Amino acid sequence: MQTDHNNISEHRQELKLRILRTAMPLFKQRGIKAVKMDDIAAALSISKRTLYEVYDKKEELLLAGARHDHEELLRHIQEYALTAENEIDIVVTFFKLKFADLDNLSPLFLTELEKYDKVTAYLRSRHEEQQRESLLFVKRCIENGYFVPELNYEILQDICDSMMDASFKKALYEKYSLSDIFCNFFIVLLRGFCTEKGILLLDQYLKKTED
Protein backbone atom coordinates (compact mmCIF):
# COMPACT_ATOMS: atom_id res chain seq x y z
CA MET A 1 0.00 0.00 0.00
CA GLN A 2 2.82 2.37 0.91
CA THR A 3 4.51 1.68 -2.43
CA ASP A 4 1.29 2.46 -4.31
CA HIS A 5 0.94 5.71 -2.36
CA ASN A 6 4.54 6.65 -3.16
CA ASN A 7 4.01 5.90 -6.85
CA ILE A 8 0.91 8.11 -6.92
CA SER A 9 2.81 10.92 -5.15
CA GLU A 10 5.74 10.62 -7.56
CA HIS A 11 3.40 10.63 -10.55
CA ARG A 12 1.63 13.74 -9.24
CA GLN A 13 4.94 15.54 -8.68
CA GLU A 14 6.07 14.63 -12.19
CA LEU A 15 2.77 15.89 -13.59
CA LYS A 16 3.09 19.17 -11.66
CA LEU A 17 6.57 19.67 -13.09
CA ARG A 18 5.40 18.88 -16.63
CA ILE A 19 2.57 21.38 -16.29
CA LEU A 20 4.89 24.14 -15.03
CA ARG A 21 7.49 23.50 -17.73
CA THR A 22 4.80 23.69 -20.39
CA ALA A 23 2.63 26.49 -19.02
CA MET A 24 5.24 29.07 -18.01
CA PRO A 25 6.93 29.33 -21.44
CA LEU A 26 3.47 29.73 -23.02
CA PHE A 27 2.54 32.50 -20.57
CA LYS A 28 5.86 34.26 -21.10
CA GLN A 29 5.76 34.08 -24.89
CA ARG A 30 2.08 34.90 -25.50
CA GLY A 31 0.93 36.70 -22.37
CA ILE A 32 -1.16 35.30 -19.53
CA LYS A 33 -4.59 36.25 -20.83
CA ALA A 34 -4.00 34.73 -24.27
CA VAL A 35 -3.19 31.31 -22.83
CA LYS A 36 -6.26 29.39 -21.67
CA MET A 37 -6.19 26.39 -19.38
CA ASP A 38 -7.54 24.45 -22.39
CA ASP A 39 -4.39 25.38 -24.33
CA ILE A 40 -2.15 24.07 -21.56
CA ALA A 41 -4.10 20.81 -21.28
CA ALA A 42 -3.93 20.33 -25.06
CA ALA A 43 -0.18 21.01 -25.14
CA LEU A 44 0.29 18.35 -22.47
CA SER A 45 -2.17 15.90 -24.05
CA ILE A 46 -4.09 15.66 -20.78
CA SER A 47 -7.72 16.41 -19.98
CA LYS A 48 -8.72 19.81 -18.63
CA ARG A 49 -10.15 17.99 -15.62
CA THR A 50 -6.72 16.50 -14.83
CA LEU A 51 -5.16 19.95 -15.09
CA TYR A 52 -7.74 21.48 -12.76
CA GLU A 53 -7.20 18.67 -10.25
CA VAL A 54 -3.60 19.84 -9.94
CA TYR A 55 -4.07 23.62 -10.36
CA ASP A 56 -7.67 24.71 -9.99
CA LYS A 57 -6.95 28.38 -10.80
CA LYS A 58 -4.62 30.12 -13.21
CA GLU A 59 -3.22 32.20 -10.34
CA GLU A 60 -2.18 29.06 -8.45
CA LEU A 61 -0.43 27.82 -11.58
CA LEU A 62 1.36 31.15 -12.04
CA LEU A 63 2.43 31.22 -8.39
CA ALA A 64 3.82 27.68 -8.58
CA GLY A 65 5.56 28.60 -11.84
CA ALA A 66 7.14 31.72 -10.33
CA ARG A 67 8.43 29.68 -7.40
CA HIS A 68 9.77 26.98 -9.71
CA ASP A 69 11.56 29.50 -11.94
CA HIS A 70 13.13 31.22 -8.92
CA GLU A 71 14.30 27.92 -7.41
CA GLU A 72 15.74 26.76 -10.74
CA LEU A 73 17.71 30.00 -11.20
CA LEU A 74 18.96 29.84 -7.61
CA ARG A 75 19.99 26.20 -7.96
CA HIS A 76 21.83 26.88 -11.21
CA ILE A 77 23.75 29.83 -9.75
CA GLN A 78 24.62 28.00 -6.53
CA GLU A 79 25.94 25.03 -8.51
CA TYR A 80 27.91 27.30 -10.85
CA ALA A 81 29.38 29.26 -7.92
CA LEU A 82 31.03 26.08 -6.60
CA THR A 83 33.45 26.02 -9.55
CA ALA A 84 33.38 29.68 -10.66
CA GLU A 85 36.73 31.44 -11.04
CA ASN A 86 35.68 34.54 -9.11
CA GLU A 87 32.74 36.81 -8.23
CA ILE A 88 32.75 38.59 -11.60
CA ASP A 89 32.40 35.21 -13.29
CA ILE A 90 29.31 34.54 -11.13
CA VAL A 91 27.79 37.97 -11.86
CA VAL A 92 28.18 37.59 -15.62
CA THR A 93 26.70 34.08 -15.54
CA PHE A 94 23.73 35.30 -13.48
CA PHE A 95 22.95 38.07 -15.95
CA LYS A 96 23.40 35.73 -18.92
CA LEU A 97 20.66 33.53 -17.48
CA LYS A 98 18.40 36.53 -16.88
CA PHE A 99 18.96 37.87 -20.40
CA ALA A 100 18.24 34.45 -21.93
CA ASP A 101 14.91 34.40 -20.10
CA LEU A 102 14.10 37.92 -21.30
CA ASP A 103 14.75 36.93 -24.93
CA ASN A 104 11.51 34.93 -24.92
CA LEU A 105 9.51 37.19 -22.63
CA SER A 106 6.54 39.18 -23.88
CA PRO A 107 5.97 42.54 -22.13
CA LEU A 108 2.32 41.44 -21.91
CA PHE A 109 3.36 38.80 -19.38
CA LEU A 110 4.77 41.45 -17.05
CA THR A 111 1.85 43.85 -17.35
CA GLU A 112 -0.77 41.13 -16.93
CA LEU A 113 1.06 39.61 -13.98
CA GLU A 114 0.16 42.69 -11.90
CA LYS A 115 -3.46 41.48 -11.77
CA TYR A 116 -2.48 38.46 -9.67
CA ASP A 117 -1.94 39.62 -6.08
CA LYS A 118 -0.52 36.36 -4.71
CA VAL A 119 2.08 36.21 -7.46
CA THR A 120 3.14 39.85 -7.17
CA ALA A 121 3.39 39.51 -3.36
CA TYR A 122 5.64 36.48 -3.80
CA LEU A 123 7.82 38.25 -6.37
CA ARG A 124 8.14 41.30 -4.09
CA SER A 125 9.29 39.12 -1.19
CA ARG A 126 11.81 37.33 -3.41
CA HIS A 127 13.09 40.68 -4.71
CA GLU A 128 13.60 41.98 -1.16
CA GLU A 129 15.42 38.78 -0.26
CA GLN A 130 17.58 39.08 -3.37
CA GLN A 131 18.42 42.69 -2.49
CA ARG A 132 19.73 41.60 0.92
CA GLU A 133 21.74 38.76 -0.60
CA SER A 134 23.13 41.10 -3.27
CA LEU A 135 24.58 43.40 -0.61
CA LEU A 136 26.42 40.46 0.97
CA PHE A 137 27.73 39.50 -2.47
CA VAL A 138 28.82 43.10 -3.11
CA LYS A 139 30.76 43.01 0.16
CA ARG A 140 32.68 39.97 -1.14
CA CYS A 141 33.37 41.78 -4.42
CA ILE A 142 34.76 44.77 -2.50
CA GLU A 143 36.90 42.57 -0.23
CA ASN A 144 38.39 40.82 -3.27
CA GLY A 145 39.14 44.09 -5.04
CA TYR A 146 36.56 43.83 -7.84
CA PHE A 147 34.09 46.57 -6.74
CA VAL A 148 34.96 50.06 -5.50
CA PRO A 149 34.29 50.57 -1.76
CA GLU A 150 33.31 54.25 -1.95
CA LEU A 151 29.77 53.74 -3.30
CA ASN A 152 26.59 53.35 -1.23
CA TYR A 153 25.20 50.19 -2.77
CA GLU A 154 21.90 50.36 -0.88
CA ILE A 155 21.17 53.72 -2.50
CA LEU A 156 22.19 52.29 -5.86
CA GLN A 157 19.74 49.40 -5.42
CA ASP A 158 16.89 51.89 -4.96
CA ILE A 159 18.07 53.92 -7.96
CA CYS A 160 18.19 50.77 -10.11
CA ASP A 161 14.65 49.82 -9.11
CA SER A 162 13.40 53.33 -9.90
CA MET A 163 15.11 53.37 -13.29
CA MET A 164 13.71 49.96 -14.23
CA ASP A 165 10.22 51.07 -13.19
CA ALA A 166 10.59 54.27 -15.22
CA SER A 167 11.77 52.43 -18.34
CA PHE A 168 8.76 50.14 -18.11
CA LYS A 169 6.29 52.98 -17.56
CA LYS A 170 7.75 54.75 -20.59
CA ALA A 171 7.06 51.55 -22.56
CA LEU A 172 10.61 51.36 -23.92
CA TYR A 173 9.82 47.71 -24.70
CA GLU A 174 7.73 48.97 -27.63
CA LYS A 175 10.93 50.32 -29.20
CA TYR A 176 13.56 47.88 -27.94
CA SER A 177 13.58 44.27 -26.82
CA LEU A 178 13.49 43.63 -23.07
CA SER A 179 16.83 41.82 -23.22
CA ASP A 180 18.48 44.79 -24.98
CA ILE A 181 17.09 47.24 -22.42
CA PHE A 182 18.31 45.25 -19.44
CA CYS A 183 21.61 44.23 -21.04
CA ASN A 184 22.64 47.83 -21.81
CA PHE A 185 21.51 49.03 -18.40
CA PHE A 186 23.31 46.41 -16.36
CA ILE A 187 26.57 46.42 -18.31
CA VAL A 188 26.91 50.17 -17.73
CA LEU A 189 25.94 49.68 -14.08
CA LEU A 190 28.42 46.86 -13.48
CA ARG A 191 31.28 48.76 -15.08
CA GLY A 192 30.48 51.67 -12.75
CA PHE A 193 30.79 49.36 -9.74
CA CYS A 194 34.09 47.83 -10.84
CA THR A 195 37.65 48.70 -9.98
CA GLU A 196 40.24 48.51 -12.75
CA LYS A 197 40.83 44.88 -11.75
CA GLY A 198 37.09 44.20 -11.92
CA ILE A 199 36.67 45.89 -15.31
CA LEU A 200 39.44 43.79 -16.85
CA LEU A 201 37.69 40.61 -15.73
CA LEU A 202 34.24 41.88 -16.68
CA ASP A 203 35.37 42.69 -20.23
CA GLN A 204 37.07 39.30 -20.47
CA TYR A 205 33.92 37.38 -19.48
CA LEU A 206 31.63 39.53 -21.61
CA LYS A 207 33.87 38.87 -24.62
CA LYS A 208 33.53 35.13 -23.98
CA THR A 209 29.74 35.40 -24.04
CA GLU A 210 29.90 37.21 -27.40
CA ASP A 211 32.18 34.54 -28.87
KATAKA-V432579 format. One line per field, one symbol per residue. ss: DSSP state (2 for helix, 1 for strand, 0 for the rest). phi: phi as a letter, one per 20 degrees, with the letter a starting at -180 (. if undefined). burial: I if it has 24 or more other ideal C-beta (glycine too) atoms within 12 Angstrom, else O. Layout:
ss: ???
phi: ???
burial: ???
//
This chain:
ss: 0222222222222222222222222222220000002222222200022222220002222222222222222222222220000022222222222222222000222222200022222222222222222222222222200010000022222222222222222002220002222222222222222102222222222222220
phi: .ffffffffffffffgfffffeffgfgfednfffeefgfffffelcfffffffececfffffffffffffffffffffffffcffaffgfgffgfgffffffgddegggffffffdfffffffffffffffffffffggffffenedfefeefffffffggffffffffflfffdcfffffffffffffffffffgfffgfgfffffffff
burial: OOOOOOOOOOOOOOIIOIIIOIIIIIIIOOOIOOIOIOOIIOIIOOOOOOIOOIIOOIIIIIIIIIOIIIOOIOOOIOOOOOOOOIIIIIIIIIIIIIIOIIOOIIIOIIOIIOOIOOIOOIIOOOOOOOOOOIOOIIOOIOOOOIIOOOOOIOOOIOOIOOOOOOIOOOOOIOOOOIIOIIIOIIIOIIIOIIIOOIOOIIOOIIOOOOO
//
